[in-house]
Amino acid sequence: MIEADRPALKGLALLSVAAAVLAGVAADRAWTSLVDHAPALPAAAPRTPLGPALSPRVVLVLVDGLGEATARELPALAALARDGAQFACQASPPTLSRPGRATLLTGVRPHLHGATTNFHSDRPAVAPSLLDGLQGARVWGSKLWPGLFPRGFGDRARVTRVAVHHAEHRDKAAALFAAEREAVAEVIAALEEAFPLAVLDLLGVDSSSHDHGVGSPEQRAALQHVDAMLAQLAPAVLGRGATLVVTADHGHVAEGGHGGDEPEVTAVPLVLSGAGVREGARGRCSHLDVAPTLAALLGVAPPAAAEGRVLWEALEGAAPPPDPPASAVAESPTGTRRAWVGGLAAMGAFGLLWAGVAAAGPAAGAAFALAASGVAAALLHASGLRLSLSGINDEALLVPYFTRVVAVAALAALAGALAAAARAGGRERLVVAGGALAAGQGALLLFAALVHARHSLVVDGPLDAIGSVFFGFAALIGSFGLTPLVLAAWALSGLPARRGLR
């Protein structure tokens, strides 16, 4: 044993432990930032109606989990689009059910309305919603609505919920479809009454996509069910001179998750047809634009804090006011803080990487990098891991997901360490392997910091969680996957050296 190398390896082991602890702290703060985010009530100027009502009634159909590409498979929706207006709509991450519904009816992003996850279902959105200013609105749908908008579910709004919710009745499509057929029949019957807005949730596409994936026979059956519901609902709504609006809260990745910023998750349809809608209008929009546009159709004031715009190009006989009111939403500038956090994390990761390569030597470091990156790339491809909330938006996926992350990190690092030791030549191989492991941990932390920098751009304002969760957890899992190997190398380096190791 080269005794002088043992203190150096001990220092690497201590650095590795420190990196793991700091990554754990970052992960905890990031997760808390996401789950427990509670903004103050957005500051906003009072608004007035932007013009007379263009429609006596709007029926908003929310097809949970319907991405823009998948929506093309619905003939009834395509017929509505041909006779009305069609927009490619962009959902605001995190693309989860509560954030999506809150954004659609408040017109503000998740970090401002406060519904950032599906946790805390009893915590309301703090931003004013379209329901607050309507008399007698109706909602048929998931149990999420009353918790999101308690002010809208008092004496002024009556709720009729679909009896079966996907989170409680997985793989029971028949029961869910039957409940939704009853809900559609109730909506049609209620059209004889006077109310300004009805919201109808259809949950089967989301449930089947989670359980079986996009394009599965089960998901296609759910799409056929949605199409049948739209075909039944459309003539009843349009025949009574009302307006039908169809959209979604999010789409799905191929394997069935959502929550991240993937194009197939954030791209959803928006179709408007009937009273007040200009036939043939086409364009692009945001979830933020839905609430102001519904308000313009109904002739009521947009939600006070709404950031989006009215889609005037989709409205018949309407013209934008000369000076449309701008949102007065107050935001906390935290982009600089995120940049500093990401920069310091990257510097620390690079320091650990440099220290490990210095201990292992250039040849061993190169061998580690090639072997570890090759194994990691192969394992990541085989496992289908996603560095976004779309990989873990279901609680049942958490343990399998992070188990795969640990396996990828540990196996890739072990392969790199073995390759580094094989290139050690006359140097002490355990020391070289320990240095290579430390270099691998630094490389993983650096990669996680870069992921943090990229995903932090997804959400503006004080909510760091989209990037920070994956910076923190990728760093934490990677560090805890590699740190024991570094510690083992350090411990073994104190044993009497065998000839084969020199």
Secondary structure, 3 states (H helix, E strand, C coil): CCCCHHHHHHHHHHHHHHHHHHHHHHHHHHHHHHHCCCCCCCCCCCCCCCCCCCCCCEEEEEECCCCHHHHCCCHHHHHHHHHCEEEEEECCCCCCHHHHHHHHHHCCCHHHHCCCCCCCCCCCCCCCCHHHHCCCEEEEECCHHHHHCHHHHCCCEEEEECCCCCCCCCCCHHHHHHHHHHHHHHHHHHCCCCCCEEEEEECHHHHHHHHHCCCCHHHHHHHHHHHHHHHHHHHHHHHCCCEEEEECCCCCCCCCCCCCCCHHHHEEEEEEEECCECCCCEEEEEHHHHHHHHHHHHCCCCCCCCCCCCCHHHECCCCCCCCCCCCCCCCCCCHHHHHHHHHHHHHHHHHHHHHHHHHHCHHHHHHHHHHHHHHHHHHHHHHCCCCCHHHCCCHHHHHHHHHHHHHHHHHHHHHHHHHHHHCCCCCCHHHHHHHHHHHHHHHHHHHHHHHHHHHHHHCCCCCCHHHHHHHHHHHHHHHHHHHHHHHHHHHHCCCCCCHHHC
